[in-house]
């Protein structure tokens, strides 16, 4: 397989406009060598956004590594699902080169796209909704924590302490518990609904997005608003 090698050429010339220059070539081993040329101005703008101990080359390598890792994960998840459900595939290679060869030589492979059967789409949708429920429950739209693992545990412990002491559970804590159980219960109900559909139209009609969850169950939710309990409320 080709390996991607990057050479950063920093030209010490004056430039008044951005004109990022790149070139690509294939070496004798089949590696793709990409050269990125940065003018002094382009270097200066990048360095202004980087920490003092981070070089431009290190930043580019890090960005590319992250992109490659994400692309690999998405491709693996998508095509392992296809291969697992293909009755003609008797085994899935563990060797990366053999796996890529198997996938990219399939007749249904077209630049990473694939037409999944209805049953395959159901499995993907259930898996995606599970991920969305977890992300929605744990994190607010601005990236701050909503109900992370520590807060959930603290909430349950606080409710148990009130119950054992024979005291009424504060309304806020009770509401938070109800909210969590309701949102987590959505996965069970929608999973059943997804598995039950028999047409593409019916499957497409089931909404599983984080935006929909936020609209119905967020802080301004129209179905059951998030009570917004924090660690301070447990004291």
N, C-alpha and C positions, 0 to 999 in steps of 0.2 A: 504494500500500500504506500501511497505517496505520503511523505512527511512534509509538513509546511514549515519552511525555514524563513525567518524574517531578518533582513539586513537593514539597519537604519542608517541612511546616509544623510548627514547633517551638513548642508551646504552653507558656508560662511560668506553669503552674498547678500546684498541689499535687495529687499522686496517691498513693494508698496501695496501689493494685493495678494490675496490668498489664491494659490494655484497648486494645490496638492498634487504632487507628481508621483506616480507609481509605475513600476515595470515588473514583468513576470517572465520567468524562463524555467525550463525543465533541465535539471542537471543530468549527468550520466547515470545516476542511480534512480532516476524517475521522480526525484523530489522536486516540488515546486518551490522555487526561490523567488520571494517577493521583496522588492526594494522599495522603501518609502522614503521620499526626499522631503525634508522639512526646511523651509526658509528660516532665517533668524527670527522674523516676526512670528511665524507659526510656533517656533520653539518657545518664544517668550510667552505667548498666550497659554500654551500648554503648561509650562513650568509654573505659571501664576496659580494654576488650579491644582498643582501637585504638592505633596508634602516635601520638605527639604531633602529627605532621604530617599525619595522615589525618583528614579530617572525616567526619561521619556520611553526609553527602550523597555524598562521594567513594566511601565504602565501599559504599553501596547501588548507586551507578552501576557500580562495579567488579563487584559480585556479579551484577547483572543482565546486564551485558555478557558475563561469563563464561558464564552460563546460556544466553543467546541464542546465543552462539557454538557451544556444545555442541549445543543443539537444532538449529541450522542444519546443523551437520556430520552429525548422526545422520540428519536428514531427507533431506539430499542423498545420503548414502551409500545409504540404503534405497531411495529412489525412483529414483535413477539406475540402480540395478541392475534395478528393475522396468521402467523405460522402455527400457533397453538390450535387454532380452529380450522386449519386446512388439513383435511383427512389424507391428502396426498403427501404431506410432509411427515416422514417417519421419525426424524430426529432433528433437533435444532443444534447447530454447531456451537461449541463453547469458544472455539478459536475465532477471534475477531475478524480476521481476513476471510475465513471460510463463511462466517455469518454474513458479512457484507456481500460476498459473491452470491450467496443463496438469495438474498433479498433483491439486489440490484439486477439480477438476471431473470427475475420473475416477470411473466407477461403483464401482471397488473402493477408493476412498479413504474412510476412515471414522476421522476423528480420529487420523490417523497410522498406522492399522493396515492391513495388507494380507495377503492370502492368497497366498503364493508357491507356485509349482509346485515339484515335487520337485527338479528340476534347479536352480532358482533357490536353493532352500534349501541344496543341496549347495555352491554357490558361496559363499554367505554363511558356511556352516560352515567351509569351508576358509580363508576370509579371517580369520574370527574365531580359528581355531586357530593360524594364523600369528602373529597379534598376541599370543595368549596364550603361545605358545612363547617369543617374544621377551621379553615382560614377565617370565615366570618365570625365564628364563636370566639376565636382567640384574639382577633385583631380588628381594631377600628379602621375606618377608611383612611385616616391620616397616618396609619402605621403604628399608633400607640396600642398597648395591650387592651383588650376588652375583658375577657375572662381566660387568663392563661392557666396553666396547670396548678400553680401555687394558689391563685385566687379561688379556683374551683374547690381545691382541697380545703382551704381556709373557710370557705362558705359552708361546706358540708359539716366541718368540725364545729363551727359556731352554732349551726342549727341543731346539731346533736347535743351540744352542751346545754342549750336552752331547753331542749326536750327532756334530757336527763334530770335537769334541775326543776322540772315541772313548771317552767315559766313559758309564757307565750312567745313564739318566735316573732321578732320584729317584722313589721309588714314589708320593709325593704328587702330583707333577707328571704322571706317567703316568696316575694315576687320574683326575685332573682332565680331562685330554685325552679319556680314554675316556668320562667322564661327559658332556662337552660334545658329543662325536660321537654318543653314544647319544640324548641329548635332542633334538638337532637332527635326527637320523635319524627320530625319531618323526613329524615333520611329513611326511616323504616317505611313510612307511608308512600313516599315517592318512589322508593326502590320497588315496592310492590306494584305501583302504577306503571312504572317503566317496563317491568317484566310482563305485565298483562297486555300491553298494546299489541295490536296485530297489523298496524299499517304505519307507513313512514310519516303520514300526516299526524297521526296520533302521537307518535314519538316526538316529533318536532314541536308539538303543542305543549309539551311538558317543560316548564321553565326551571332551570337549575342554577341560574347565574347568581353571583354574589350581589350584583346590583338589585336583583329581585328580592333576595333575602334582606338586604339593607332597607329596601322600600317598605317591606311588610313587618320586619322584626328589628330594625335598627332603632337608634335613639328616638327617631321620629316615626317609628313604624306604624302602619295603618291597621295591622292585625293585632300585634302584641308588642308594644314598644319595650325596648331594652331598658330596664330600670337603672342601669348605670351604677351598679354597686362597685365600690372600690375597697381596698384593704382596710382603709380607715373606718369603713362602716361595720367591720367585723369586730372592732374593739368594744 
